[in-house]
Amino acid sequence: MTKNQTNEGNEGNNSNSRRKDQRKEGKVAKEIESQTAKLPSDVFLWTSVTAMATSFTLKMLKKDDIALFIGQWAAPFLLLGIYNKIVKTSGHDMTSKA
């Protein structure tokens, strides 16, 4: 084994320990994640679809300003759903139980 291979191996160990240190969450983040983890991921999807349907209905009723306002909620709800899924699969729950 060469000196570079030995150093690369040590760097890999150091980067793993750095990743574990970076995964520490604050109390507020842990509490938010523990509460949102209780929600099924479908909640965020259906909330987004509901926002789109409501926006469409309001647009048909010629209430353009409120339709645009509510229509813009769809993307944030989908992003919250993605965040929720990430937390459930590889968030602090996975690192703190180990």
Biopython code that builds the backbone (N, CA, C, O; Angstrom):
import numpy as np
from Bio.PDB.StructureBuilder import StructureBuilder

atoms = [
    (1, "MET", "N", (0.852, -1.173, 0.000)),
    (1, "MET", "CA", (0.000, 0.000, 0.000)),
    (1, "MET", "C", (0.895, 1.232, 0.000)),
    (1, "MET", "O", (1.861, 1.301, 0.759)),
    (2, "THR", "N", (0.576, 2.199, -0.845)),
    (2, "THR", "CA", (1.395, 3.402, -0.932)),
    (2, "THR", "C", (0.961, 4.407, 0.123)),
    (2, "THR", "O", (-0.080, 4.262, 0.764)),
    (3, "LYS", "N", (1.795, 5.434, 0.281)),
    (3, "LYS", "CA", (1.495, 6.475, 1.259)),
    (3, "LYS", "C", (0.203, 7.211, 0.903)),
    (3, "LYS", "O", (-0.577, 7.554, 1.791)),
    (4, "ASN", "N", (-0.031, 7.459, -0.400)),
    (4, "ASN", "CA", (-1.252, 8.140, -0.831)),
    (4, "ASN", "C", (-2.494, 7.325, -0.512)),
    (4, "ASN", "O", (-3.517, 7.872, -0.099)),
    (5, "GLN", "N", (-2.401, 6.007, -0.706)),
    (5, "GLN", "CA", (-3.555, 5.159, -0.409)),
    (5, "GLN", "C", (-3.852, 5.176, 1.087)),
    (5, "GLN", "O", (-5.016, 5.169, 1.487)),
    (6, "THR", "N", (-2.809, 5.199, 1.916)),
    (6, "THR", "CA", (-3.011, 5.253, 3.357)),
    (6, "THR", "C", (-3.663, 6.570, 3.747)),
    (6, "THR", "O", (-4.587, 6.586, 4.561)),
    (7, "ASN", "N", (-3.193, 7.678, 3.175)),
    (7, "ASN", "CA", (-3.780, 8.981, 3.473)),
    (7, "ASN", "C", (-5.218, 9.069, 2.990)),
    (7, "ASN", "O", (-6.072, 9.642, 3.667)),
    (8, "GLU", "N", (-5.486, 8.501, 1.819)),
    (8, "GLU", "CA", (-6.859, 8.510, 1.314)),
    (8, "GLU", "C", (-7.777, 7.742, 2.246)),
    (8, "GLU", "O", (-8.913, 8.154, 2.480)),
    (9, "GLY", "N", (-7.301, 6.642, 2.772)),
    (9, "GLY", "CA", (-8.106, 5.868, 3.717)),
    (9, "GLY", "C", (-8.388, 6.657, 4.979)),
    (9, "GLY", "O", (-9.500, 6.613, 5.506)),
    (10, "ASN", "N", (-7.391, 7.379, 5.469)),
    (10, "ASN", "CA", (-7.598, 8.196, 6.666)),
    (10, "ASN", "C", (-8.535, 9.364, 6.391)),
    (10, "ASN", "O", (-9.349, 9.727, 7.241)),
    (11, "GLU", "N", (-8.421, 9.952, 5.203)),
    (11, "GLU", "CA", (-9.325, 11.043, 4.849)),
    (11, "GLU", "C", (-10.761, 10.550, 4.795)),
    (11, "GLU", "O", (-11.679, 11.265, 5.197)),
    (12, "GLY", "N", (-10.960, 9.344, 4.306)),
    (12, "GLY", "CA", (-12.310, 8.777, 4.269)),
    (12, "GLY", "C", (-12.883, 8.638, 5.661)),
    (12, "GLY", "O", (-14.057, 8.935, 5.879)),
    (13, "ASN", "N", (-12.074, 8.193, 6.608)),
    (13, "ASN", "CA", (-12.538, 8.071, 7.989)),
    (13, "ASN", "C", (-12.838, 9.439, 8.578)),
    (13, "ASN", "O", (-13.829, 9.607, 9.288)),
    (14, "ASN", "N", (-11.988, 10.419, 8.287)),
    (14, "ASN", "CA", (-12.220, 11.769, 8.794)),
    (14, "ASN", "C", (-13.487, 12.371, 8.205)),
    (14, "ASN", "O", (-14.241, 13.043, 8.909)),
    (15, "SER", "N", (-13.726, 12.138, 6.925)),
    (15, "SER", "CA", (-14.925, 12.707, 6.307)),
    (15, "SER", "C", (-16.183, 12.057, 6.875)),
    (15, "SER", "O", (-17.208, 12.724, 7.018)),
    (16, "ASN", "N", (-16.121, 10.764, 7.200)),
    (16, "ASN", "CA", (-17.281, 10.107, 7.822)),
    (16, "ASN", "C", (-17.575, 10.701, 9.179)),
    (16, "ASN", "O", (-18.734, 10.938, 9.520)),
    (17, "SER", "N", (-16.522, 10.948, 9.966)),
    (17, "SER", "CA", (-16.753, 11.522, 11.288)),
    (17, "SER", "C", (-17.240, 12.959, 11.170)),
    (17, "SER", "O", (-18.035, 13.408, 11.995)),
    (18, "ARG", "N", (-16.770, 13.698, 10.146)),
    (18, "ARG", "CA", (-17.253, 15.054, 9.930)),
    (18, "ARG", "C", (-18.725, 15.045, 9.539)),
    (18, "ARG", "O", (-19.493, 15.898, 9.983)),
    (19, "ARG", "N", (-19.120, 14.083, 8.711)),
    (19, "ARG", "CA", (-20.533, 13.997, 8.312)),
    (19, "ARG", "C", (-21.417, 13.741, 9.521)),
    (19, "ARG", "O", (-22.491, 14.331, 9.635)),
    (20, "LYS", "N", (-20.990, 12.887, 10.409)),
    (20, "LYS", "CA", (-21.782, 12.604, 11.606)),
    (20, "LYS", "C", (-21.914, 13.855, 12.464)),
    (20, "LYS", "O", (-22.978, 14.118, 13.025)),
    (21, "ASP", "N", (-20.819, 14.636, 12.568)),
    (21, "ASP", "CA", (-20.881, 15.862, 13.341)),
    (21, "ASP", "C", (-21.815, 16.880, 12.700)),
    (21, "ASP", "O", (-22.500, 17.621, 13.405)),
    (22, "GLN", "N", (-21.850, 16.923, 11.375)),
    (22, "GLN", "CA", (-22.681, 17.882, 10.674)),
    (22, "GLN", "C", (-24.157, 17.524, 10.763)),
    (22, "GLN", "O", (-25.003, 18.386, 10.524)),
    (23, "ARG", "N", (-24.485, 16.319, 11.088)),
    (23, "ARG", "CA", (-25.881, 15.885, 11.121)),
    (23, "ARG", "C", (-26.568, 16.232, 12.438)),
    (23, "ARG", "O", (-27.765, 15.984, 12.587)),
    (24, "LYS", "N", (-25.850, 16.789, 13.378)),
    (24, "LYS", "CA", (-26.480, 17.143, 14.647)),
    (24, "LYS", "C", (-27.481, 18.259, 14.408)),
    (24, "LYS", "O", (-27.185, 19.245, 13.734)),
    (25, "GLU", "N", (-28.661, 18.093, 14.966)),
    (25, "GLU", "CA", (-29.736, 19.058, 14.785)),
    (25, "GLU", "C", (-29.993, 19.778, 16.099)),
    (25, "GLU", "O", (-29.729, 19.253, 17.181)),
    (26, "GLY", "N", (-30.508, 20.974, 15.980)),
    (26, "GLY", "CA", (-30.909, 21.726, 17.157)),
    (26, "GLY", "C", (-32.214, 21.188, 17.720)),
    (26, "GLY", "O", (-32.878, 20.357, 17.102)),
    (27, "LYS", "N", (-32.568, 21.670, 18.891)),
    (27, "LYS", "CA", (-33.788, 21.198, 19.555)),
    (27, "LYS", "C", (-35.039, 21.531, 18.749)),
    (27, "LYS", "O", (-35.956, 20.716, 18.646)),
    (28, "VAL", "N", (-35.070, 22.726, 18.182)),
    (28, "VAL", "CA", (-36.244, 23.146, 17.424)),
    (28, "VAL", "C", (-36.408, 22.270, 16.180)),
    (28, "VAL", "O", (-37.510, 21.810, 15.881)),
    (29, "ALA", "N", (-35.302, 22.040, 15.453)),
    (29, "ALA", "CA", (-35.368, 21.219, 14.240)),
    (29, "ALA", "C", (-35.807, 19.793, 14.572)),
    (29, "ALA", "O", (-36.612, 19.205, 13.849)),
    (30, "LYS", "N", (-35.284, 19.243, 15.655)),
    (30, "LYS", "CA", (-35.675, 17.882, 16.049)),
    (30, "LYS", "C", (-37.160, 17.810, 16.377)),
    (30, "LYS", "O", (-37.837, 16.846, 16.019)),
    (31, "GLU", "N", (-37.662, 18.834, 17.061)),
    (31, "GLU", "CA", (-39.078, 18.837, 17.426)),
    (31, "GLU", "C", (-39.967, 18.962, 16.186)),
    (31, "GLU", "O", (-40.976, 18.268, 16.069)),
    (32, "ILE", "N", (-39.590, 19.845, 15.267)),
    (32, "ILE", "CA", (-40.358, 20.005, 14.032)),
    (32, "ILE", "C", (-40.350, 18.695, 13.245)),
    (32, "ILE", "O", (-41.390, 18.249, 12.762)),
    (33, "GLU", "N", (-39.177, 18.085, 13.120)),
    (33, "GLU", "CA", (-39.073, 16.836, 12.373)),
    (33, "GLU", "C", (-39.849, 15.714, 13.044)),
    (33, "GLU", "O", (-40.452, 14.885, 12.362)),
    (34, "SER", "N", (-39.842, 15.678, 14.375)),
    (34, "SER", "CA", (-40.580, 14.607, 15.053)),
    (34, "SER", "C", (-42.087, 14.763, 14.854)),
    (34, "SER", "O", (-42.812, 13.771, 14.776)),
    (35, "GLN", "N", (-42.559, 16.014, 14.771)),
    (35, "GLN", "CA", (-43.988, 16.234, 14.557)),
    (35, "GLN", "C", (-44.378, 15.975, 13.096)),
    (35, "GLN", "O", (-45.400, 15.342, 12.831)),
    (36, "THR", "N", (-43.571, 16.461, 12.156)),
    (36, "THR", "CA", (-43.922, 16.265, 10.748)),
    (36, "THR", "C", (-43.741, 14.813, 10.321)),
    (36, "THR", "O", (-44.392, 14.362, 9.378)),
    (37, "ALA", "N", (-42.865, 14.077, 11.001)),
    (37, "ALA", "CA", (-42.673, 12.670, 10.655)),
    (37, "ALA", "C", (-43.923, 11.848, 10.964)),
    (37, "ALA", "O", (-44.090, 10.751, 10.431)),
    (38, "LYS", "N", (-44.788, 12.363, 11.810)),
    (38, "LYS", "CA", (-46.031, 11.666, 12.139)),
    (38, "LYS", "C", (-47.048, 11.753, 10.991)),
    (38, "LYS", "O", (-47.967, 10.940, 10.904)),
    (39, "LEU", "N", (-46.871, 12.740, 10.123)),
    (39, "LEU", "CA", (-47.805, 12.919, 9.007)),
    (39, "LEU", "C", (-47.433, 12.001, 7.851)),
    (39, "LEU", "O", (-46.255, 11.866, 7.520)),
    (40, "PRO", "N", (-48.419, 11.377, 7.242)),
    (40, "PRO", "CA", (-48.118, 10.612, 6.030)),
    (40, "PRO", "C", (-47.701, 11.562, 4.910)),
    (40, "PRO", "O", (-48.163, 12.702, 4.852)),
    (41, "SER", "N", (-46.841, 11.099, 4.036)),
    (41, "SER", "CA", (-46.356, 11.940, 2.933)),
    (41, "SER", "C", (-47.481, 12.353, 1.996)),
    (41, "SER", "O", (-47.383, 13.384, 1.330)),
    (42, "ASP", "N", (-48.533, 11.573, 1.936)),
    (42, "ASP", "CA", (-49.673, 11.900, 1.071)),
    (42, "ASP", "C", (-50.353, 13.208, 1.468)),
    (42, "ASP", "O", (-50.957, 13.869, 0.624)),
    (43, "VAL", "N", (-50.262, 13.585, 2.728)),
    (43, "VAL", "CA", (-50.913, 14.817, 3.186)),
    (43, "VAL", "C", (-50.398, 16.005, 2.386)),
    (43, "VAL", "O", (-51.179, 16.859, 1.966)),
    (44, "PHE", "N", (-49.094, 16.063, 2.175)),
    (44, "PHE", "CA", (-48.519, 17.185, 1.450)),
    (44, "PHE", "C", (-48.923, 17.152, -0.029)),
    (44, "PHE", "O", (-49.181, 18.196, -0.628)),
    (45, "LEU", "N", (-48.976, 15.971, -0.602)),
    (45, "LEU", "CA", (-49.393, 15.836, -1.997)),
    (45, "LEU", "C", (-50.833, 16.292, -2.182)),
    (45, "LEU", "O", (-51.126, 17.084, -3.077)),
    (46, "TRP", "N", (-51.727, 15.798, -1.344)),
    (46, "TRP", "CA", (-53.134, 16.151, -1.486)),
    (46, "TRP", "C", (-53.394, 17.608, -1.138)),
    (46, "TRP", "O", (-54.298, 18.221, -1.706)),
    (47, "THR", "N", (-52.625, 18.172, -0.223)),
    (47, "THR", "CA", (-52.758, 19.600, 0.079)),
    (47, "THR", "C", (-52.359, 20.434, -1.138)),
    (47, "THR", "O", (-52.993, 21.442, -1.448)),
    (48, "SER", "N", (-51.312, 20.004, -1.814)),
    (48, "SER", "CA", (-50.871, 20.696, -3.022)),
    (48, "SER", "C", (-51.925, 20.605, -4.123)),
    (48, "SER", "O", (-52.230, 21.602, -4.778)),
    (49, "VAL", "N", (-52.475, 19.423, -4.324)),
    (49, "VAL", "CA", (-53.518, 19.239, -5.344)),
    (49, "VAL", "C", (-54.750, 20.070, -4.990)),
    (49, "VAL", "O", (-55.385, 20.647, -5.873)),
    (50, "THR", "N", (-55.086, 20.130, -3.718)),
    (50, "THR", "CA", (-56.231, 20.935, -3.276)),
    (50, "THR", "C", (-55.990, 22.417, -3.556)),
    (50, "THR", "O", (-56.899, 23.127, -3.986)),
    (51, "ALA", "N", (-54.770, 22.880, -3.313)),
    (51, "ALA", "CA", (-54.438, 24.276, -3.598)),
    (51, "ALA", "C", (-54.589, 24.569, -5.088)),
    (51, "ALA", "O", (-55.102, 25.621, -5.471)),
    (52, "MET", "N", (-54.144, 23.638, -5.925)),
    (52, "MET", "CA", (-54.277, 23.836, -7.378)),
    (52, "MET", "C", (-55.743, 23.846, -7.802)),
    (52, "MET", "O", (-56.148, 24.678, -8.614)),
    (53, "ALA", "N", (-56.537, 22.932, -7.259)),
    (53, "ALA", "CA", (-57.957, 22.864, -7.615)),
    (53, "ALA", "C", (-58.697, 24.112, -7.128)),
    (53, "ALA", "O", (-59.549, 24.650, -7.835)),
    (54, "THR", "N", (-58.373, 24.560, -5.937)),
    (54, "THR", "CA", (-58.997, 25.772, -5.403)),
    (54, "THR", "C", (-58.630, 26.977, -6.254)),
    (54, "THR", "O", (-59.480, 27.814, -6.561)),
    (55, "SER", "N", (-57.373, 27.060, -6.630)),
    (55, "SER", "CA", (-56.913, 28.152, -7.481)),
    (55, "SER", "C", (-57.643, 28.149, -8.823)),
    (55, "SER", "O", (-58.072, 29.195, -9.311)),
    (56, "PHE", "N", (-57.778, 26.972, -9.406)),
    (56, "PHE", "CA", (-58.484, 26.849, -10.686)),
    (56, "PHE", "C", (-59.940, 27.291, -10.548)),
    (56, "PHE", "O", (-60.466, 28.005, -11.402)),
    (57, "THR", "N", (-60.579, 26.860, -9.469)),
    (57, "THR", "CA", (-61.979, 27.231, -9.241)),
    (57, "THR", "C", (-62.117, 28.745, -9.090)),
    (57, "THR", "O", (-63.020, 29.351, -9.667)),
    (58, "LEU", "N", (-61.226, 29.345, -8.318)),
    (58, "LEU", "CA", (-61.276, 30.790, -8.129)),
    (58, "LEU", "C", (-61.000, 31.535, -9.430)),
    (58, "LEU", "O", (-61.577, 32.594, -9.677)),
    (59, "LYS", "N", (-60.128, 30.989, -10.251)),
    (59, "LYS", "CA", (-59.840, 31.598, -11.557)),
    (59, "LYS", "C", (-61.087, 31.579, -12.441)),
    (59, "LYS", "O", (-61.374, 32.549, -13.142)),
    (60, "MET", "N", (-61.820, 30.474, -12.401)),
    (60, "MET", "CA", (-63.053, 30.365, -13.182)),
    (60, "MET", "C", (-64.126, 31.332, -12.660)),
    (60, "MET", "O", (-64.996, 31.770, -13.413)),
    (61, "LEU", "N", (-64.054, 31.654, -11.374)),
    (61, "LEU", "CA", (-65.010, 32.601, -10.781)),
    (61, "LEU", "C", (-64.545, 34.046, -10.932)),
    (61, "LEU", "O", (-65.122, 34.957, -10.338)),
    (62, "LYS", "N", (-63.494, 34.250, -11.734)),
    (62, "LYS", "CA", (-62.943, 35.584, -12.031)),
    (62, "LYS", "C", (-62.360, 36.280, -10.801)),
    (62, "LYS", "O", (-62.336, 37.509, -10.733)),
    (63, "LYS", "N", (-61.893, 35.500, -9.836)),
    (63, "LYS", "CA", (-61.214, 36.057, -8.657)),
    (63, "LYS", "C", (-59.716, 35.817, -8.834)),
    (63, "LYS", "O", (-59.111, 34.994, -8.147)),
    (64, "ASP", "N", (-59.142, 36.556, -9.771)),
    (64, "ASP", "CA", (-57.780, 36.293, -10.225)),
    (64, "ASP", "C", (-56.713, 36.481, -9.145)),
    (64, "ASP", "O", (-55.791, 35.672, -9.039)),
    (65, "ASP", "N", (-56.833, 37.530, -8.355)),
    (65, "ASP", "CA", (-55.785, 37.801, -7.364)),
    (65, "ASP", "C", (-55.686, 36.701, -6.318)),
    (65, "ASP", "O", (-54.591, 36.222, -6.027)),
    (66, "ILE", "N", (-56.798, 36.302, -5.759)),
    (66, "ILE", "CA", (-56.781, 35.247, -4.735)),
    (66, "ILE", "C", (-56.446, 33.894, -5.366)),
    (66, "ILE", "O", (-55.834, 33.044, -4.720)),
    (67, "ALA", "N", (-56.844, 33.693, -6.617)),
    (67, "ALA", "CA", (-56.507, 32.447, -7.322)),
    (67, "ALA", "C", (-55.000, 32.322, -7.494)),
    (67, "ALA", "O", (-54.435, 31.248, -7.290)),
    (68, "LEU", "N", (-54.359, 33.406, -7.863)),
    (68, "LEU", "CA", (-52.907, 33.394, -8.007)),
    (68, "LEU", "C", (-52.234, 33.166, -6.659)),
    (68, "LEU", "O", (-51.276, 32.400, -6.561)),
    (69, "PHE", "N", (-52.734, 33.828, -5.627)),
    (69, "PHE", "CA", (-52.172, 33.680, -4.279)),
    (69, "PHE", "C", (-52.232, 32.222, -3.812)),
    (69, "PHE", "O", (-51.228, 31.681, -3.350)),
    (70, "ILE", "N", (-53.373, 31.600, -3.926)),
    (70, "ILE", "CA", (-53.530, 30.216, -3.472)),
    (70, "ILE", "C", (-52.804, 29.246, -4.397)),
    (70, "ILE", "O", (-52.267, 28.239, -3.936)),
    (71, "GLY", "N", (-52.781, 29.532, -5.676)),
    (71, "GLY", "CA", (-52.076, 28.673, -6.630)),
    (71, "GLY", "C", (-50.584, 28.579, -6.353)),
    (71, "GLY", "O", (-49.951, 27.568, -6.657)),
    (72, "GLN", "N", (-50.033, 29.622, -5.784)),
    (72, "GLN", "CA", (-48.609, 29.607, -5.463)),
    (72, "GLN", "C", (-48.285, 28.752, -4.246)),
    (72, "GLN", "O", (-47.107, 28.566, -3.940)),
    (73, "TRP", "N", (-49.258, 28.237, -3.554)),
    (73, "TRP", "CA", (-49.018, 27.363, -2.401)),
    (73, "TRP", "C", (-48.634, 25.945, -2.826)),
    (73, "TRP", "O", (-48.035, 25.208, -2.042)),
    (74, "ALA", "N", (-48.967, 25.563, -4.039)),
    (74, "ALA", "CA", (-48.752, 24.174, -4.470)),
    (74, "ALA", "C", (-47.285, 23.764, -4.383)),
    (74, "ALA", "O", (-46.973, 22.719, -3.812)),
    (75, "ALA", "N", (-46.400, 24.551, -4.928)),
    (75, "ALA", "CA", (-44.970, 24.193, -4.925)),
    (75, "ALA", "C", (-44.394, 24.083, -3.509)),
    (75, "ALA", "O", (-43.684, 23.117, -3.229)),
    (76, "PRO", "N", (-44.670, 25.033, -2.603)),
    (76, "PRO", "CA", (-44.145, 24.864, -1.245)),
    (76, "PRO", "C", (-44.663, 23.604, -0.545)),
    (76, "PRO", "O", (-43.921, 22.956, 0.195)),
    (77, "PHE", "N", (-45.923, 23.259, -0.774)),
    (77, "PHE", "CA", (-46.441, 22.026, -0.162)),
    (77, "PHE", "C", (-45.714, 20.793, -0.704)),
    (77, "PHE", "O", (-45.414, 19.866, 0.048)),
    (78, "LEU", "N", (-45.434, 20.784, -2.005)),
    (78, "LEU", "CA", (-44.687, 19.669, -2.582)),
    (78, "LEU", "C", (-43.270, 19.616, -2.018)),
    (78, "LEU", "O", (-42.750, 18.534, -1.743)),
    (79, "LEU", "N", (-42.650, 20.769, -1.846)),
    (79, "LEU", "CA", (-41.308, 20.802, -1.255)),
    (79, "LEU", "C", (-41.322, 20.326, 0.198)),
    (79, "LEU", "O", (-40.406, 19.626, 0.631)),
    (80, "LEU", "N", (-42.341, 20.696, 0.938)),
    (80, "LEU", "CA", (-42.460, 20.198, 2.312)),
    (80, "LEU", "C", (-42.623, 18.679, 2.321)),
    (80, "LEU", "O", (-42.099, 17.999, 3.203)),
    (81, "GLY", "N", (-43.344, 18.157, 1.349)),
    (81, "GLY", "CA", (-43.490, 16.706, 1.245)),
    (81, "GLY", "C", (-42.159, 16.026, 0.966)),
    (81, "GLY", "O", (-41.869, 14.969, 1.526)),
    (82, "ILE", "N", (-41.351, 16.627, 0.103)),
    (82, "ILE", "CA", (-40.024, 16.071, -0.180)),
    (82, "ILE", "C", (-39.158, 16.128, 1.077)),
    (82, "ILE", "O", (-38.478, 15.159, 1.412)),
    (83, "TYR", "N", (-39.185, 17.252, 1.760)),
    (83, "TYR", "CA", (-38.422, 17.388, 3.012)),
    (83, "TYR", "C", (-38.863, 16.331, 4.020)),
    (83, "TYR", "O", (-38.035, 15.696, 4.671)),
    (84, "ASN", "N", (-40.172, 16.153, 4.138)),
    (84, "ASN", "CA", (-40.712, 15.154, 5.058)),
    (84, "ASN", "C", (-40.210, 13.753, 4.716)),
    (84, "ASN", "O", (-39.850, 12.981, 5.604)),
    (85, "LYS", "N", (-40.189, 13.432, 3.425)),
    (85, "LYS", "CA", (-39.731, 12.112, 2.980)),
    (85, "LYS", "C", (-38.238, 11.936, 3.268)),
    (85, "LYS", "O", (-37.809, 10.866, 3.700)),
    (86, "ILE", "N", (-37.456, 12.978, 3.031)),
    (86, "ILE", "CA", (-36.020, 12.906, 3.303)),
    (86, "ILE", "C", (-35.777, 12.699, 4.795)),
    (86, "ILE", "O", (-34.940, 11.883, 5.181)),
    (87, "VAL", "N", (-36.497, 13.424, 5.622)),
    (87, "VAL", "CA", (-36.331, 13.285, 7.073)),
    (87, "VAL", "C", (-36.685, 11.872, 7.511)),
    (87, "VAL", "O", (-36.009, 11.289, 8.358)),
    (88, "LYS", "N", (-37.747, 11.325, 6.932)),
    (88, "LYS", "CA", (-38.155, 9.971, 7.314)),
    (88, "LYS", "C", (-37.137, 8.921, 6.887)),
    (88, "LYS", "O", (-36.936, 7.935, 7.597)),
    (89, "THR", "N", (-36.493, 9.115, 5.740)),
    (89, "THR", "CA", (-35.591, 8.089, 5.228)),
    (89, "THR", "C", (-34.143, 8.273, 5.652)),
    (89, "THR", "O", (-33.429, 7.288, 5.842)),
    (90, "SER", "N", (-33.693, 9.522, 5.806)),
    (90, "SER", "CA", (-32.282, 9.704, 6.168)),
    (90, "SER", "C", (-32.050, 10.922, 7.044)),
    (90, "SER", "O", (-30.951, 11.477, 7.048)),
    (91, "GLY", "N", (-33.039, 11.338, 7.769)),
    (91, "GLY", "CA", (-32.915, 12.509, 8.625)),
    (91, "GLY", "C", (-32.280, 12.165, 9.949)),
    (91, "GLY", "O", (-31.602, 11.146, 10.081)),
    (92, "HIS", "N", (-32.503, 13.020, 10.931)),
    (92, "HIS", "CA", (-31.881, 12.814, 12.233)),
    (92, "HIS", "C", (-32.369, 11.540, 12.910)),
    (92, "HIS", "O", (-31.669, 10.992, 13.761)),
    (93, "ASP", "N", (-33.540, 11.067, 12.556)),
    (93, "ASP", "CA", (-34.051, 9.827, 13.142)),
    (93, "ASP", "C", (-33.089, 8.661, 12.908)),
    (93, "ASP", "O", (-32.866, 7.842, 13.799)),
    (94, "MET", "N", (-32.527, 8.596, 11.712)),
    (94, "MET", "CA", (-31.623, 7.496, 11.370)),
    (94, "MET", "C", (-30.306, 7.590, 12.134)),
    (94, "MET", "O", (-29.749, 6.567, 12.531)),
    (95, "THR", "N", (-29.801, 8.813, 12.343)),
    (95, "THR", "CA", (-28.506, 8.971, 12.997)),
    (95, "THR", "C", (-28.627, 8.954, 14.517)),
    (95, "THR", "O", (-27.709, 8.490, 15.194)),
    (96, "SER", "N", (-29.726, 9.445, 15.067)),
    (96, "SER", "CA", (-29.827, 9.511, 16.513)),
    (96, "SER", "C", (-30.206, 8.168, 17.143)),
    (96, "SER", "O", (-29.944, 7.956, 18.327)),
    (97, "LYS", "N", (-30.815, 7.260, 16.379)),
    (97, "LYS", "CA", (-31.161, 5.948, 16.920)),
    (97, "LYS", "C", (-29.976, 4.994, 16.939)),
    (97, "LYS", "O", (-29.962, 4.017, 17.688)),
    (98, "ALA", "N", (-28.980, 5.291, 16.105)),
    (98, "ALA", "CA", (-27.835, 4.400, 15.995)),
    (98, "ALA", "C", (-26.891, 4.544, 17.167)),
    (98, "ALA", "O", (-25.870, 3.859, 17.225)),
]
sb = StructureBuilder()
sb.init_structure("model")
sb.init_model(0)
sb.init_chain("A")
sb.init_seg("    ")
for serial, (resi, resn, name, xyz) in enumerate(atoms, 1):
    if name == "N":
        sb.init_residue(resn, " ", resi, " ")
    sb.init_atom(name, np.array(xyz, "f"), 0.0, 1.0, " ", f" {name:<3s}", serial, name[0])
structure = sb.get_structure()
